[in-house]
Amino acid sequence: MVTTISAGDWSERAQALAADGWWLADLCGVDHLRIGPRDERFGVVVQLLHHERKERQMIHVTAVGDPPTVPSIAAVWPTADFMEREAFDMFGIVFEGHPNLTRILMPDEWEGYPLRKDYGVGKVAVEFVEQPLLQISTPGQGPDQAESKVRVDRLGQVIEEGDAP
């Protein structure tokens, strides 16, 4: 069962669903850019479970405005706290009334929202530094017993001089 509702109706609807026994299973942001004709570009997808009735439902909430905004449901389902922060951090969706809407995955000084479909690819320069295949700097790290300059037992454990059988 999939339902689409507006951001204005979401807070009241979430409270009614929680009172009816629905549990929040997942919440994530979505960017509808270039996916058919839509009034609003951003949205939130919420998956709910009802354990007693063994039912599942999905709700699409449209995020309106610039920045895209949806009411927070962290007060209704506390597990939404981190899910809403992730949607904010990755998509820039603002959750109105959230107790601590800050970045959760990206650094605070990061500019932009990486999961938006118009976010430029390759904005972060990655420097590849060649690493040696094997570093033998301390005893016991060599590929064989002679090179590592230690004695090992049949399980590969280092034998100290006093532990020899």
C-alpha positions in Angstrom: 0.0 0.0 0.0 1.5 3.3 -1.1 0.1 6.7 -0.2 1.2 10.2 -1.2 0.4 13.1 1.1 1.4 16.7 1.3 3.8 18.1 3.8 1.1 20.1 5.5 -0.9 16.9 6.4 2.1 14.8 7.4 2.4 15.7 11.1 -1.2 15.1 11.9 -1.2 11.9 9.8 1.9 10.6 11.6 0.4 11.1 15.0 -2.8 9.2 13.9 -0.7 6.3 12.5 1.3 6.0 15.7 -1.8 6.0 17.8 -3.2 3.2 15.6 -0.1 1.1 16.4 2.1 1.7 13.3 5.9 1.7 13.8 8.4 3.6 11.8 10.7 1.2 9.9 12.5 3.6 7.6 12.6 7.2 6.4 14.7 8.5 3.6 14.9 11.5 1.2 14.3 11.2 -2.5 15.1 13.5 -5.4 12.6 13.3 -8.3 14.7 15.3 -10.8 14.2 13.9 -14.3 11.8 11.2 -13.1 8.6 12.1 -14.9 6.5 15.2 -14.4 6.1 16.2 -10.7 5.1 19.3 -8.9 7.7 19.1 -6.2 11.3 17.8 -6.8 12.0 16.5 -3.3 10.2 14.2 -1.0 10.5 11.8 1.9 9.6 8.1 1.7 8.5 6.6 5.0 8.0 2.8 5.6 5.7 1.8 8.4 5.0 -1.6 10.0 2.0 -2.8 12.1 3.2 -5.8 14.1 -0.1 -7.0 15.4 -1.8 -6.9 11.9 1.4 -7.9 10.1 1.0 -5.1 7.6 3.3 -2.8 5.9 2.7 0.6 4.2 4.7 3.1 2.4 4.0 6.9 2.5 5.5 9.5 0.1 5.5 13.0 1.6 6.2 15.8 -0.8 8.7 18.4 0.4 7.7 21.9 -0.6 9.6 25.2 -0.9 13.2 26.2 -1.2 14.8 24.7 0.8 12.5 21.7 0.6 10.7 21.4 4.0 8.7 18.7 5.8 7.5 18.6 9.4 9.6 16.5 11.7 8.1 13.3 13.2 11.0 12.8 15.7 8.6 13.6 18.5 6.1 10.9 17.3 8.7 8.2 16.5 12.1 9.0 18.2 13.9 6.7 15.8 13.2 9.3 13.1 15.8 11.6 14.6 18.8 10.2 12.9 16.9 9.3 9.7 15.8 12.9 9.3 19.3 14.2 9.9 20.6 11.8 7.2 18.0 13.1 4.7 18.9 16.7 5.6 22.6 16.0 5.2 22.4 14.1 1.9 19.4 15.9 0.2 19.1 19.2 2.0 15.5 18.5 3.1 14.7 20.6 6.2 12.6 18.9 8.9 10.7 21.7 10.6 10.7 21.2 14.4 13.5 18.7 14.5 15.4 18.9 17.9 18.9 18.9 16.4 18.9 19.2 12.6 22.7 19.1 11.9 24.9 17.2 9.6 25.4 13.5 10.5 27.6 12.0 7.8 29.4 14.9 6.1 31.7 17.4 7.7 30.1 20.6 9.0 32.0 22.7 6.5 30.8 20.6 3.5 29.0 22.5 0.8 26.1 21.0 -1.0 24.1 17.8 -0.7 25.8 14.7 -2.2 22.7 12.6 -3.1 21.0 15.3 -5.1 20.9 14.4 -8.7 22.3 17.7 -9.9 25.3 17.5 -7.5 28.5 17.5 -9.4 30.5 14.3 -9.7 34.2 14.5 -8.8 34.1 17.7 -6.6 36.5 16.2 -4.2 40.0 15.6 -5.4 41.3 12.2 -4.4 45.1 11.8 -4.2 46.3 8.2 -4.6 49.5 7.5 -2.8 51.2 4.2 -3.8 51.7 2.0 -0.8 54.2 -0.9 -0.6 52.8 -4.3 -0.9 54.3 -5.6 2.3 56.0 -3.6 5.0 58.5 -5.5 7.1 59.5 -3.1 9.8 59.2 -5.2 13.0 59.9 -8.8 13.8 57.0 -11.1 13.0 55.7 -9.2 9.9 57.7 -11.0 7.2 56.2 -13.5 4.7 58.3 -16.4 6.1 60.0 -17.4 9.3 63.5 -16.7 8.2 62.9 -13.2 6.9 60.8 -12.2 9.9 63.7 -13.3 12.3 61.4 -15.0 14.8 60.3 -18.5 15.4 56.7 -19.5 15.1 54.8 -22.6 16.2 52.6 -24.8 13.9 49.7 -22.3 14.3 51.9 -19.3 13.3 52.1 -17.9 16.8 55.5 -16.2 17.7 57.6 -18.3 20.1 59.6 -16.4 22.6 63.0 -17.8 23.5 61.6 -18.9 26.9 58.5 -20.5 25.4 60.4 -23.0 23.2 59.2 -26.6 23.8 
